[in-house]
Amino acid sequence: MESGKKKQVVCVTGASGYVVSWIIKLLLARGYTVRATVRDTDDAEKTAHLRAMDGAEDRLHLLKADLLQEGCFDAAVHGCDCVFHTASPVLQNFTDPQAQLIDPAVKGTLNVLGSCSKAEAVKRRWYALSKTLAEEAAWKFSNDYGIEVITINPGWVIGPLLQHKLNIGAEAILKLINGAPTYPNLCNEWVNVKDVAMAHVLAYEVPSANGRYCLAERAVHHSELVRIINDMYPSILLPDRCADDKPFVPSFQVSMGKIRSLGMEQLIPLETSIKETIDSLKEKGFLSF
Ligand SMILES: NC(=O)c1ccc[n+]([C@@H]2O[C@H](COP(=O)([O-])OP(=O)(O)OC[C@H]3O[C@@H](n4cnc5c(N)ncnc54)[C@H](OP(=O)(O)O)[C@@H]3O)[C@@H](O)[C@H]2O)c1
């Protein structure tokens, strides 16, 4: 890490989450001081793994903030050189999408940006990792208020878990190897959480970084995912048929062109990401073979 960045203070929102935990680990390792927001600073289950990270004792500060409370990110972003905004509900089961997903993503993004626009220092970069509406709102805010925005748009994120809660990508793998009778007729882009964290940090550190970055090592259909797992773990009973009898959703390619400009020549291969996910699921007690 270049010495010029060592003493910088950065803010990260949604600190207890899967992707964010890795971003914080990387930022601490690179010498940054990190202000990290969580909804409940006293919830040990969500914060213990953060407090235990190397460098956390001196350089990690946990602050309380909720996406839906206007102004509550003011203190966290004040004086920071950069804000990594990654807090957003990631839910599969919901009854009210507007209240549970869209409002926290869009209003929350605008709340964080509102706090950034009040804070003098936050002018260089601001990162959103959120859904389309939140991203659109962020770009509009960026144009209107002159705050520089960079977005990182990963595919399905898998790889080792630092936090104790299951995340959506690891859950997809867990379902496949935990007796699901079928695999979904879906083709997803897959990327390792460590690459996602690195892309965030490089998007801040590389002066020429700009715009949107799509991030996926490979797009594969779930049938192919099952084949890869079967090759690596022949003893695991895996689903052998698709959930529907329609033609398989076709695969596609995700360009590496732009992410290479950040200096990321190769992403971690899907096979490694799957293995790391399964090892982590075992270590965290979600699997017992
Ligand atoms: N995982 C993926 O495959 C994937 C793929 C593409 C994009 N993304 C994006 O990456 C980001 C992080 O995803 P993740 O997988 O790391 O999710 P995660 O583990 O569920 O973390 C989400 C974080 O958002 C916080 N959050 C949710 N609602 C909040 C609210 N109202 N106020 C404040 N914080 C709130 C949560 O905090 P609490 O602990 O307080 O609930 C949690 O720390 C999200 O923006 C997601 O859309 C993820």
The ligand as an SDF file (V2000), in Angstrom:
LIG
                    3D

 48 52  0  0  0  0  0  0  0  0999 V2000
  -24.3040  -11.0360   -2.0250 N   0  0  0  0  0  0  0  0  0  0  0  0
  -24.4550  -10.9240   -3.3260 C   0  0  0  0  0  0  0  0  0  0  0  0
  -24.4500  -11.9180   -4.0640 O   0  0  0  0  0  0  0  0  0  0  0  0
  -24.6130   -9.5510   -3.9510 C   0  0  0  0  0  0  0  0  0  0  0  0
  -24.6170   -9.4360   -5.3450 C   0  0  0  0  0  0  0  0  0  0  0  0
  -24.7600   -8.1880   -5.9280 C   0  0  0  0  0  0  0  0  0  0  0  0
  -24.8830   -7.0680   -5.1390 C   0  0  0  0  0  0  0  0  0  0  0  0
  -24.8870   -7.2050   -3.7860 N   0  0  0  0  0  0  0  0  0  0  0  0
  -25.0020   -5.9860   -2.9830 C   0  0  0  0  0  0  0  0  0  0  0  0
  -23.9040   -5.9400   -2.0760 O   0  0  0  0  0  0  0  0  0  0  0  0
  -24.3040   -5.2680   -0.8890 C   0  0  0  0  0  0  0  0  0  0  0  0
  -23.9480   -6.1310    0.3020 C   0  0  0  0  0  0  0  0  0  0  0  0
  -24.4990   -7.4210    0.1000 O   0  0  0  0  0  0  0  0  0  0  0  0
  -24.2290   -8.5970    1.1340 P   0  0  0  0  0  0  0  0  0  0  0  0
  -24.4050   -9.8820    0.4320 O   0  0  0  0  0  0  0  0  0  0  0  0
  -22.9680   -8.3200    1.8380 O   0  0  0  0  0  0  0  0  0  0  0  0
  -25.4840   -8.4030    2.0860 O   0  0  0  0  0  0  0  0  0  0  0  0
  -25.6900   -8.6520    3.6650 P   0  0  0  0  0  0  0  0  0  0  0  0
  -24.6860   -9.5950    4.1830 O   0  0  0  0  0  0  0  0  0  0  0  0
  -27.1230   -8.9840    3.8560 O   0  0  0  0  0  0  0  0  0  0  0  0
  -25.4070   -7.2060    4.2310 O   0  0  0  0  0  0  0  0  0  0  0  0
  -26.3010   -6.1770    4.0090 C   0  0  0  0  0  0  0  0  0  0  0  0
  -26.0160   -5.1050    5.0240 C   0  0  0  0  0  0  0  0  0  0  0  0
  -26.9680   -4.0410    4.8540 O   0  0  0  0  0  0  0  0  0  0  0  0
  -27.3730   -3.6270    6.1230 C   0  0  0  0  0  0  0  0  0  0  0  0
  -28.7250   -3.0790    6.1070 N   0  0  0  0  0  0  0  0  0  0  0  0
  -29.8500   -3.6480    5.6380 C   0  0  0  0  0  0  0  0  0  0  0  0
  -30.8990   -2.8200    5.8630 N   0  0  0  0  0  0  0  0  0  0  0  0
  -30.4000   -1.7340    6.5090 C   0  0  0  0  0  0  0  0  0  0  0  0
  -30.9550   -0.5350    7.0170 C   0  0  0  0  0  0  0  0  0  0  0  0
  -32.2750   -0.2630    6.9260 N   0  0  0  0  0  0  0  0  0  0  0  0
  -30.1450    0.3690    7.6100 N   0  0  0  0  0  0  0  0  0  0  0  0
  -28.8080    0.1330    7.7220 C   0  0  0  0  0  0  0  0  0  0  0  0
  -28.2160   -0.9870    7.2620 N   0  0  0  0  0  0  0  0  0  0  0  0
  -29.0070   -1.8970    6.6710 C   0  0  0  0  0  0  0  0  0  0  0  0
  -27.3500   -4.8540    6.9960 C   0  0  0  0  0  0  0  0  0  0  0  0
  -27.1750   -4.4150    8.3130 O   0  0  0  0  0  0  0  0  0  0  0  0
  -27.8020   -5.1580    9.5680 P   0  0  0  0  0  0  0  0  0  0  0  0
  -26.7920   -6.1510    9.9520 O   0  0  0  0  0  0  0  0  0  0  0  0
  -27.9810   -4.0770   10.5580 O   0  0  0  0  0  0  0  0  0  0  0  0
  -29.0860   -5.8000    9.1420 O   0  0  0  0  0  0  0  0  0  0  0  0
  -26.1500   -5.6170    6.4550 C   0  0  0  0  0  0  0  0  0  0  0  0
  -24.9880   -5.2560    7.1370 O   0  0  0  0  0  0  0  0  0  0  0  0
  -25.7940   -4.9670   -1.0400 C   0  0  0  0  0  0  0  0  0  0  0  0
  -25.9270   -3.6350   -1.4910 O   0  0  0  0  0  0  0  0  0  0  0  0
  -26.2410   -5.9340   -2.1180 C   0  0  0  0  0  0  0  0  0  0  0  0
  -27.3530   -5.4390   -2.8300 O   0  0  0  0  0  0  0  0  0  0  0  0
  -24.7340   -8.4180   -3.1650 C   0  0  0  0  0  0  0  0  0  0  0  0
  1  2  1  0
  2  3  2  0
  2  4  1  0
  4  5  1  0
  4 48  2  0
  5  6  2  0
  6  7  1  0
  7  8  2  0
  8  9  1  0
  8 48  1  0
  9 10  1  0
  9 46  1  0
 10 11  1  0
 11 12  1  0
 11 44  1  0
 12 13  1  0
 13 14  1  0
 14 15  2  0
 14 16  1  0
 14 17  1  0
 17 18  1  0
 18 19  2  0
 18 20  1  0
 18 21  1  0
 21 22  1  0
 22 23  1  0
 23 24  1  0
 23 42  1  0
 24 25  1  0
 25 26  1  0
 25 36  1  0
 26 27  1  0
 26 35  1  0
 27 28  2  0
 28 29  1  0
 29 30  1  0
 29 35  2  0
 30 31  1  0
 30 32  2  0
 32 33  1  0
 33 34  2  0
 34 35  1  0
 36 37  1  0
 36 42  1  0
 37 38  1  0
 38 39  2  0
 38 40  1  0
 38 41  1  0
 42 43  1  0
 44 45  1  0
 44 46  1  0
 46 47  1  0
M  CHG  2   8   1  16  -1
M  END
$$$$
